[in-house]
Amino acid sequence: MRAHSKWRWHLDEIFVKINGEAHYLCRAVDHVGEVLESYVTKRRSRKAALKFLRKAMKRHGHPHILVTDKLRSYGAAMKEIGNEQRQETGRWLNNRAENSHLPFR
């Protein structure tokens, strides 16, 4: 674990097909662009976001800032964890995570 990976995380999901079924690949990317954590789920719900966030935070620690898209499940999960004041959403703030999906596509 690197010390600076706790500074700023970008969270994003991408739609993928696995064996013909729709799934969502969620990723946490640090501010340098390295993928910290990946998680595959069938739903984009609060429960799935909460499980993904807890898994990532257990392995890499709590970040100072979480940049997400405006998906409401992230906000609900962060409210339950207690990180809602650390969440940032914006029009182009999450481009770092979007660019991490390009090699996968």
C-alpha positions as CSV (number, residue, x, y, z in Angstrom):
1,M,0.0,0.0,0.0
2,R,1.4,3.4,-1.0
3,A,1.0,6.3,1.3
4,H,-0.4,8.8,-1.3
5,S,-3.2,6.5,-2.4
6,K,-5.3,7.8,0.5
7,W,-5.4,11.3,-0.9
8,R,-8.1,11.3,-3.6
9,W,-10.1,8.5,-5.1
10,H,-12.2,8.4,-8.2
11,L,-15.1,5.9,-8.3
12,D,-16.9,4.9,-11.4
13,E,-18.7,1.9,-13.0
14,I,-18.9,0.5,-16.5
15,F,-21.5,-1.8,-18.0
16,V,-20.0,-5.2,-19.1
17,K,-21.5,-8.4,-20.4
18,I,-20.4,-11.7,-18.8
19,N,-21.8,-14.8,-20.4
20,G,-24.5,-12.7,-22.0
21,E,-25.7,-11.2,-18.8
22,A,-25.4,-7.5,-17.9
23,H,-23.0,-6.7,-15.0
24,Y,-21.4,-3.6,-13.6
25,L,-17.6,-3.3,-13.1
26,C,-16.9,-0.8,-10.3
27,R,-13.5,0.7,-10.0
28,A,-11.6,2.9,-7.5
29,V,-8.8,4.8,-9.1
30,D,-6.3,7.0,-7.2
31,H,-5.3,10.5,-8.3
32,V,-2.3,9.1,-10.2
33,G,-4.5,6.8,-12.3
34,E,-3.7,3.4,-10.8
35,V,-6.7,1.1,-10.2
36,L,-6.9,0.4,-6.5
37,E,-9.9,-1.9,-6.4
38,S,-12.4,-3.6,-8.8
39,Y,-15.7,-5.1,-8.0
40,V,-18.3,-6.8,-10.3
41,T,-22.0,-6.7,-9.3
42,K,-25.3,-7.2,-11.0
43,R,-27.0,-4.1,-9.4
44,R,-26.2,-0.4,-9.0
45,S,-27.7,-0.1,-5.6
46,R,-26.8,1.3,-2.2
47,K,-26.0,-2.2,-1.0
48,A,-23.6,-2.9,-3.8
49,A,-21.9,0.5,-3.5
50,L,-21.6,0.0,0.3
51,K,-20.0,-3.4,-0.2
52,F,-17.5,-2.0,-2.7
53,L,-16.6,1.0,-0.6
54,R,-16.1,-1.1,2.5
55,K,-13.9,-3.5,0.6
56,A,-11.8,-0.7,-0.9
57,M,-11.4,1.2,2.4
58,K,-10.5,-2.0,4.3
59,R,-7.6,-2.7,1.9
60,H,-6.4,0.9,1.2
61,G,-7.6,3.1,4.1
62,H,-10.0,6.0,4.1
63,P,-9.4,8.6,1.4
64,H,-9.5,12.3,2.1
65,I,-11.7,13.0,-1.0
66,L,-14.0,10.7,-3.0
67,V,-14.9,11.9,-6.5
68,T,-17.9,10.1,-8.0
69,D,-20.5,10.6,-10.7
70,K,-23.9,11.7,-9.6
71,L,-25.2,8.2,-9.0
72,R,-27.4,8.3,-5.9
73,S,-26.3,4.9,-4.6
74,Y,-22.8,6.3,-3.9
75,G,-24.3,9.2,-1.8
76,A,-26.5,6.8,0.2
77,A,-23.6,4.5,0.9
78,M,-21.3,7.3,2.0
79,K,-24.0,8.7,4.2
80,E,-24.2,5.3,5.9
81,I,-20.4,5.1,6.3
82,G,-20.2,8.7,7.4
83,N,-18.2,10.1,4.4
84,E,-20.8,12.3,2.8
85,Q,-18.9,15.5,3.4
86,R,-15.8,14.0,1.6
87,Q,-17.7,13.3,-1.6
88,E,-17.3,15.5,-4.7
89,T,-19.4,15.3,-7.8
90,G,-19.0,17.4,-10.9
91,R,-19.3,17.4,-14.6
92,W,-15.7,16.5,-15.5
93,L,-14.2,15.7,-12.2
94,N,-14.4,12.0,-12.7
95,N,-12.5,11.8,-16.0
96,R,-9.6,10.1,-14.2
97,A,-11.8,7.0,-13.6
98,E,-13.4,7.2,-17.0
99,N,-9.9,7.0,-18.6
100,S,-9.0,3.9,-16.6
101,H,-11.8,2.0,-18.4
102,L,-10.3,2.6,-21.8
103,P,-7.8,-0.4,-21.8
104,F,-10.7,-2.6,-20.6
105,R,-12.9,-1.6,-23.5
